[in-house]
């Protein structure tokens, strides 16, 4: 498995990469790729995850750097278990814009 993580029922995972054209973080889902990590497919079987990762690697015209990362079931869908992946979900960190601004605006409307 990629980056030394092997998903299992006890420690499921998702496949993540970067969009080739935009550079944004994306997650593999049922019908391709999504910018919403809550829509990602959660893998609990090593063999199925490996096949999906091979498929992702074969989509080099869409994404770059796909890998499997640990995730947990959350009320809204998969959630990161590691700081790095939680940080990636906030979008680019070079200045306040895009995903970060949208999430803050959304939180202030609640």
Helices and strands as residue ranges (DSSP letters): G 2-4, E 13-19, E 25-29, E 32-34, G 37-39, H 46-57, E 63-74, E 77-80, H 83-88, H 98-108
